[in-house]
Amino acid sequence: MNPAVTPFKRLVTALMISNTGIYIALIPPMALLITLKLQAIAPQNVAGAMATVLSIGAIVAMIANPVAGAISDRTRLKFGRRRTWILIGSILGGASVLGIGFSNQVWQVVLTWSCAQMFFNFVLSANNALVADQVEVTRRGSISGILGSITSVAAIIGITLANALGQSQVLKWVVLAIIPVVFAIIAVSLIRDSGSTVSRESKKEKFSFSKIIPSPRKYPAFAYTWLARFLVLFVGATGSFGTLFLSQRFHFSAAELGGKVALLTAIGTIITFLFSIIGGFLSDYLKRQKPFVIGAGILIGLALILQGFTSNFTIYLILAVISAIGSGIFYAVDMALLTRVLPNPEDAAKDLGILNIANALPQTIVPAIMPFLLGLGGYELAFSVIGILSILGAIAVLKVPEMSSEKKGSSDLNDQTLEFI
């Protein structure tokens, strides 16, 4: 394990700063700026170009996270195995964002956006691993709740900043490129870290493709936690169909639709932010994780199922609030649970990267299956199927030991007889 430990409050501050910088650089391009760039360079096929850019970027991010984690785990530099990649990833990611601003061909946008996703995933992988490296199990819910809320805050800051910078598109890209670099410099100045303690012989022996993914049979707690996150996050992946649902189910005009989407987004962001922090702190206080993750997964699934059957917007809004409560709690406490069931502390970043694949896969699968489900039985069937998957994901957490087992160590935790609630 890394012998250098950062004081808790200082580490929280550093990770908040680093994550905020990354998401400020990532979210405005996805939400707005890449669309504007493609409208300028490929106005005849904006939708197709946008799909190409984002889908390739998502695939690169999914692959990059565990690979970046494995590299970070084995970095021996005195500057630190996590600090090194927080700084390098932010610099190269910022340069990639700047490259998007100066691109004048679609392939250039694809290349630079994919590079941004790849390099920023080095940073996110290192940030997540620092929680596993340096935070005791009984405080991980709190820090995960705080960090989980950063995405929403950074999205608001980033989009507001992009709009405030006026009409100069190049200026927007320059500012978004600088922010993660500046924030990374501040973050690494606060973090204590050291190089990998894995021996060179061990590195050569262990780093092979066949050993990148931990054995589900040997590490069942890790496997069940991965499965739970994968199934629950199917619900989140339906978000891209939310606007279409509102239009088709409630027949809102274009003007009304914009207002309703803005209302749902604002309420959802605030509720998720609050309950992410509340859920994380309550989990640490009660020293329980499973009831929060299971309850949140069931809540999210039931809310989506009921949304598929409602024809009243007020009821839909109430269900969206319930779903946001569940999402906030789930994202906070599930992250704390993930860091507790890692098979090997020395492979923390790599294994967290594998767990992050569970975030990305539903974003690819849901758009592919939704047209089939909608054609077969409308939103009632589509939302019911995906809601049931979320509930099944929550049930999978029953197979994961509770916090009381953490003293036995990560490997024992995965191998031991499974403890239920």
C-alpha positions in Angstrom: 0.0 0.0 0.0 1.0 3.6 -0.5 2.7 4.8 2.7 2.0 8.5 2.0 -1.4 9.4 3.4 -3.1 12.8 2.9 -5.1 14.2 5.8 -8.8 13.5 5.1 -10.1 17.1 4.7 -7.1 18.0 2.5 -7.6 15.0 0.3 -11.3 15.8 -0.1 -10.4 19.3 -1.1 -7.8 18.1 -3.6 -10.1 15.6 -5.2 -13.0 18.1 -5.4 -10.7 20.6 -7.2 -9.3 18.0 -9.6 -12.7 16.4 -10.5 -14.3 19.9 -10.9 -11.6 20.8 -13.4 -12.0 17.7 -15.4 -15.8 17.9 -15.6 -15.7 21.6 -16.5 -13.6 20.6 -19.4 -15.7 17.5 -20.4 -19.3 18.5 -19.9 -19.8 21.8 -21.9 -18.3 20.1 -25.0 -20.7 17.2 -24.7 -23.7 19.4 -23.9 -23.1 22.3 -26.3 -19.7 23.1 -27.8 -19.0 20.1 -30.0 -22.5 20.6 -31.6 -21.6 24.2 -32.4 -18.2 23.1 -33.7 -19.8 20.5 -36.0 -22.4 22.9 -37.2 -19.6 25.2 -38.3 -17.5 22.5 -40.1 -20.1 19.9 -41.2 -23.5 21.6 -41.3 -24.9 19.1 -43.8 -24.5 16.1 -41.4 -24.4 17.4 -37.8 -26.4 14.6 -36.3 -24.3 11.9 -37.9 -21.0 13.6 -37.1 -22.1 14.1 -33.5 -23.0 10.5 -33.1 -19.6 9.5 -34.5 -17.7 11.8 -32.2 -19.5 10.9 -29.0 -19.7 7.2 -29.6 -16.0 6.8 -30.5 -15.1 9.0 -27.5 -17.3 6.8 -25.2 -15.6 3.6 -26.4 -12.1 5.2 -25.9 -13.1 6.3 -22.4 -14.4 2.8 -21.5 -11.2 1.2 -22.6 -8.9 3.9 -21.3 -10.0 3.8 -17.7 -8.8 0.3 -16.7 -5.7 0.6 -18.8 -4.9 4.0 -17.2 -5.5 2.4 -13.8 -3.1 -0.4 -14.5 -0.4 2.0 -15.6 -1.0 4.2 -12.5 -0.9 1.2 -10.2 2.6 0.4 -11.5 4.1 3.8 -11.7 7.2 4.0 -9.5 8.1 7.7 -9.8 8.9 9.5 -6.5 6.3 12.2 -7.5 3.7 9.5 -6.8 1.8 6.9 -8.8 -1.5 9.0 -8.6 -0.1 12.5 -8.6 1.9 11.8 -11.8 -1.1 10.9 -13.8 -3.4 13.6 -12.3 -0.9 16.2 -13.6 0.1 14.5 -16.9 -3.5 13.5 -17.8 -4.8 17.1 -17.1 -2.1 18.7 -19.2 -2.5 16.3 -22.2 -6.3 16.4 -21.8 -6.3 20.2 -21.8 -4.1 20.2 -24.9 -6.6 17.8 -26.6 -9.5 20.1 -25.7 -7.6 23.0 -27.2 -7.1 20.9 -30.3 -10.9 20.6 -30.7 -11.2 24.4 -30.8 -8.8 24.5 -33.8 -10.1 21.5 -35.7 -11.6 22.1 -39.1 -12.5 18.6 -40.1 -14.8 16.0 -38.5 -12.0 13.4 -38.2 -9.9 16.0 -36.3 -12.8 16.5 -33.8 -13.1 12.7 -33.4 -9.4 12.4 -32.8 -9.0 15.3 -30.4 -12.2 14.5 -28.4 -11.1 10.8 -28.1 -7.7 12.0 -26.8 -9.4 14.3 -24.3 -11.5 11.3 -23.1 -8.4 9.1 -22.9 -6.2 11.5 -21.0 -8.9 12.8 -18.6 -9.7 9.2 -17.7 -6.1 8.9 -16.5 -7.0 11.6 -14.0 -10.3 10.2 -13.0 -8.8 6.8 -12.5 -6.1 8.2 -10.3 -8.6 10.3 -8.3 -10.8 7.3 -7.6 -7.9 5.2 -6.6 -6.8 7.7 -4.1 -10.0 7.1 -2.2 -9.2 3.3 -2.0 -5.5 4.1 -1.3 -5.9 6.6 1.5 -9.4 6.7 3.0 -10.5 4.3 5.7 -13.6 2.3 4.9 -15.8 4.0 7.5 -15.3 7.4 5.8 -15.6 6.4 2.2 -19.3 7.0 2.0 -18.8 10.7 3.0 -16.1 11.4 0.5 -17.9 9.4 -2.3 -21.0 11.4 -1.6 -19.1 14.7 -1.9 -17.3 13.7 -5.0 -20.4 12.3 -6.6 -22.1 15.7 -6.3 -19.2 17.4 -8.1 -20.4 16.3 -11.6 -23.7 18.3 -11.3 -21.9 21.4 -9.8 -19.2 21.3 -12.5 -21.8 21.0 -15.2 -23.6 24.1 -14.1 -20.3 26.0 -13.7 -19.0 24.8 -17.1 -22.1 25.6 -19.1 -22.6 28.9 -17.4 -19.0 29.8 -18.1 -19.2 28.8 -21.7 -22.3 31.0 -22.2 -20.6 33.9 -20.4 -17.6 33.9 -22.7 -19.6 35.5 -25.5 -19.5 34.6 -29.2 -15.8 33.6 -29.5 -15.8 29.9 -29.8 -12.0 29.7 -29.7 -11.9 31.6 -26.4 -14.3 29.1 -24.9 -12.1 26.1 -25.9 -8.9 27.9 -24.6 -10.5 28.6 -21.2 -11.8 25.0 -20.9 -8.4 23.7 -21.8 -6.6 25.8 -19.2 -9.0 25.1 -16.2 -8.1 21.4 -15.7 -4.4 22.1 -15.8 -4.6 24.9 -13.2 -6.9 22.8 -11.0 -4.6 19.8 -11.3 -1.5 21.8 -10.2 -3.5 23.0 -7.1 -4.7 19.4 -6.4 -1.3 17.7 -6.7 0.2 20.3 -4.4 -2.3 19.2 -1.7 -1.9 15.4 -2.2 0.7 13.2 -0.5 1.6 10.3 -2.6 4.5 7.9 -3.4 5.4 5.5 -6.2 4.2 1.9 -6.5 5.5 -0.6 -4.1 5.0 -3.5 -6.5 8.3 -5.2 -7.4 9.6 -5.1 -10.9 9.4 -8.9 -11.1 5.8 -8.8 -9.9 4.9 -6.2 -12.4 6.3 -8.3 -15.3 4.5 -11.3 -14.0 1.0 -9.8 -13.3 0.5 -7.3 -16.1 -1.1 -9.5 -18.8 -4.4 -9.3 -20.5 -5.6 -12.5 -19.0 -5.1 -11.1 -15.5 -6.6 -7.7 -16.1 -10.1 -8.8 -15.1 -10.3 -10.4 -11.6 -11.9 -13.9 -11.6 -15.6 -13.8 -10.6 -15.1 -17.2 -8.9 -12.2 -16.0 -6.8 -13.6 -12.6 -6.1 -17.4 -13.0 -5.9 -18.0 -9.7 -4.0 -16.3 -7.7 -6.7 -18.3 -9.5 -9.4 -21.6 -9.0 -7.7 -20.8 -5.3 -7.1 -20.0 -4.9 -10.8 -23.2 -6.6 -11.8 -25.3 -4.5 -9.4 -23.9 -1.2 -10.8 -24.2 -2.4 -14.4 -27.9 -3.3 -14.0 -28.9 -0.2 -12.0 -27.3 2.2 -14.4 -29.5 0.9 -17.2 -32.0 3.4 -15.8 -29.6 6.3 -16.1 -29.0 5.4 -19.7 -32.7 6.0 -20.5 -32.2 9.7 -19.9 -31.5 10.4 -23.5 -35.1 9.3 -24.3 -36.6 11.5 -21.6 -37.3 14.5 -23.9 -38.9 12.2 -26.5 -41.1 10.6 -23.8 -42.3 14.0 -22.7 -43.1 15.0 -26.2 -44.9 11.8 -27.1 -46.7 11.1 -23.9 -47.7 14.7 -22.8 -47.8 16.3 -26.3 -45.9 19.5 -25.1 -45.2 22.1 -27.7 -41.5 23.0 -28.5 -41.6 26.0 -26.1 -43.3 24.0 -23.3 -40.9 21.1 -23.8 -37.9 23.3 -23.2 -39.3 24.6 -20.0 -40.3 21.2 -18.7 -36.9 19.7 -19.5 -35.2 22.7 -17.7 -37.4 22.2 -14.7 -36.7 18.4 -14.5 -33.0 19.0 -14.9 -32.8 21.7 -12.2 -34.8 19.7 -9.7 -33.0 16.5 -10.5 -29.6 18.1 -10.1 -30.4 19.7 -6.8 -32.0 16.6 -5.3 -29.2 14.3 -6.5 -26.6 16.6 -5.1 -28.2 16.8 -1.7 -29.0 13.1 -1.3 -25.6 12.1 -2.6 -24.0 13.9 0.4 -26.7 12.9 2.9 -26.6 9.2 1.8 -22.8 9.1 2.0 -22.7 10.6 5.5 -25.5 8.5 6.8 -23.9 5.3 5.5 -20.7 6.2 7.3 -22.5 7.1 10.5 -24.5 3.9 10.6 -21.6 1.9 9.3 -23.9 0.2 6.8 -23.8 0.3 3.0 -25.9 -2.5 1.7 -29.3 -1.2 2.8 -28.6 2.2 1.1 -27.5 0.6 -2.2 -30.3 -1.9 -2.2 -33.0 0.5 -1.3 -31.8 3.1 -3.8 -31.6 0.6 -6.6 -35.2 -0.5 -5.9 -36.4 3.1 -5.6 -34.8 4.0 -9.0 -36.3 0.9 -10.7 -39.8 1.4 -9.3 -39.9 5.1 -10.2 -39.0 4.3 -13.8 -41.6 1.6 -14.1 -44.4 3.9 -12.8 -43.2 6.7 -15.1 -43.9 4.4 -18.0 -47.6 4.2 -17.0 -48.3 7.7 -16.0 -50.2 10.2 -18.2 -50.0 13.1 -15.6 -47.0 15.3 -15.7 -47.2 16.2 -12.0 -47.0 12.5 -11.1 -44.2 12.1 -13.5 -42.4 15.0 -11.8 -42.9 13.4 -8.3 -41.5 10.1 -9.6 -38.5 12.0 -11.1 -37.8 13.5 -7.7 -38.0 10.0 -6.1 -35.6 8.7 -8.8 -33.2 11.6 -8.1 -33.3 10.7 -4.4 -32.4 7.1 -5.2 -29.7 8.1 -7.7 -28.0 10.5 -5.2 -27.9 7.8 -2.5 -26.9 5.0 -4.9 -24.0 6.9 -6.6 -22.5 7.9 -3.2 -22.8 4.7 -1.2 -22.2 2.3 -4.2 -18.9 4.0 -4.9 -17.9 3.5 -1.2 -18.9 -0.1 -1.6 -16.9 -0.5 -4.8 -13.7 0.7 -3.1 -14.2 -1.8 -0.3 -14.5 -5.0 -2.4 -11.4 -4.4 -4.6 -9.4 -7.7 -4.9 -5.9 -6.2 -4.5 -5.1 -2.8 -3.0 -2.0 -2.6 -5.4 -4.4 -2.9 -8.4 -6.9 -0.4 -7.1 -7.0 2.0 -10.1 -7.1 -0.8 -12.6 -9.9 -2.6 -10.8 -11.9 0.6 -10.4 -11.5 1.1 -14.1 -13.0 -2.3 -14.7 -15.9 -1.3 -12.4 -16.3 1.9 -14.4 -17.0 -0.2 -17.5 -20.3 -0.9 -15.8 -21.1 2.8 -16.2 -20.3 2.9 -19.9 -21.9 -0.3 -21.2 -25.5 0.7 -20.4 -25.0 3.9 -22.4 -24.3 1.7 -25.4 -26.8 -1.0 -24.9 -29.9 1.0 -24.0 -30.0 3.1 -27.2 -29.7 -0.2 -29.2 -32.6 -2.0 -27.4 -35.0 0.9 -26.8 -36.4 1.1 -30.3 -37.2 -2.7 -30.2 -38.8 -2.4 -26.7 -40.8 0.7 -27.7 -42.0 -1.1 -30.9 -43.0 -4.2 -28.9 -44.9 -2.5 -26.1 -44.3 1.2 -25.9 -42.9 3.0 -22.9 -44.9 0.9 -20.5 -42.9 -2.2 -21.6 -39.5 -0.5 -22.2 -39.5 1.3 -18.8 -40.7 -1.8 -17.0 -38.0 -4.0 -18.4 -35.3 -1.5 -17.6 -36.8 -0.8 -14.2 -36.8 -4.5 -13.3 -33.1 -4.7 -14.3 -32.4 -2.0 -11.7 -34.3 -4.0 -9.0 -32.4 -7.1 -9.9 -29.2 -5.1 -9.6 -30.2 -4.0 -6.2 -30.9 -7.6 -5.2 -27.4 -8.6 -6.4 -25.9 -6.5 -3.6 -27.3 -9.1 -1.1 -24.4 -11.3 -2.1 -21.9 -8.7 -1.0 -20.6 -8.7 2.7 -21.4 -5.7 4.9 -18.9 -3.2 6.3 -18.3 -5.3 9.4 -16.1 -7.6 7.3 -13.6 -5.0 6.1 -11.1 -5.8 8.8 -10.4 -9.1 7.1 -8.9 -7.4 4.1 -9.9 -7.2 0.5 -8.9 -10.7 -0.6 -10.6 -12.3 2.4 -13.7 -10.2 1.8 -14.1 -11.6 -1.6 -13.4 -15.2 -0.6 -15.3 -15.5 2.6 -18.8 -16.9 3.2 -21.3 -14.3 2.0 -23.1 -12.3 4.7 -26.6 -11.0 4.2 -28.3 -8.0 5.6 
